[in-house]
């Protein structure tokens, strides 16, 4: 008698299926938002998909806060060692990618069973981008230099 059952799938396949499902939920969440970091929504989902691939390549899972932290460290290490960031377009792309990750952390914070770790991640983003907003406010003051338009 031959075995006609479906072979048991590996953990890698299960993780990939979970990532696809999570990315779909993220896209639907973005559709309901008034504003997204890097429109259109499908572009933001593609950017996040690339970050999921990066995380998986390094043994991390971007679907949990610990894996997110590992992935952020990988991205920041890569950004800091990239000489192309002296190019304003490359720097803007890097900032936009970070803004997509901030949107993802917001999604997780709103949808997770226990959002506390995601809330802590959002606090880090808020502190990081607070300096940027303060600089923009200073540039708008009399005598300040005009700031570049914010495309995030």
LINZIWO-V879593 format. One record per backbone hydrogen bond with DSSP energy under -0.5 kcal/mol. NH is the residue of the N-H (numbers start at 0). CO is the residue of the C=O. Records with the same first field share a line. If there is no record, write none. Layout:
BEGIN
NH: CO  CO
END
This chain:
BEGIN
3: 1
13: 9
14: 10
15: 11
16: 12
17: 13
18: 14
19: 15
20: 16
21: 17
22: 18
23: 19
24: 20
25: 21
26: 22
27: 23
28: 24
29: 25
30: 26
31: 27  28
32: 29
42: 39
43: 39
44: 40
45: 41
46: 42
47: 43
48: 44
49: 45
50: 46
51: 47
52: 48
53: 49
54: 50
55: 51
56: 52
57: 53  54
58: 55
59: 54
61: 59
63: 60
67: 63
68: 64
69: 65
70: 66
71: 67
72: 68
73: 69
74: 70
75: 71
76: 72
77: 73
78: 74
79: 75
80: 76
81: 78
82: 80
84: 81
85: 82
86: 83
90: 86
91: 87
92: 88
93: 89
94: 90
95: 91
96: 92
97: 93
98: 94
99: 95
100: 96
101: 97
102: 98
103: 99
104: 100
105: 101
106: 102
107: 103
108: 104
109: 105
110: 106
111: 107
116: 113
118: 114
119: 115
120: 116
121: 117
122: 118
123: 119
124: 120
125: 121
126: 122
127: 123
128: 124
129: 125
130: 126
131: 127
132: 128
133: 129
134: 130
135: 131
136: 132
137: 133
138: 134
139: 135
140: 136  137
143: 140
150: 148
END
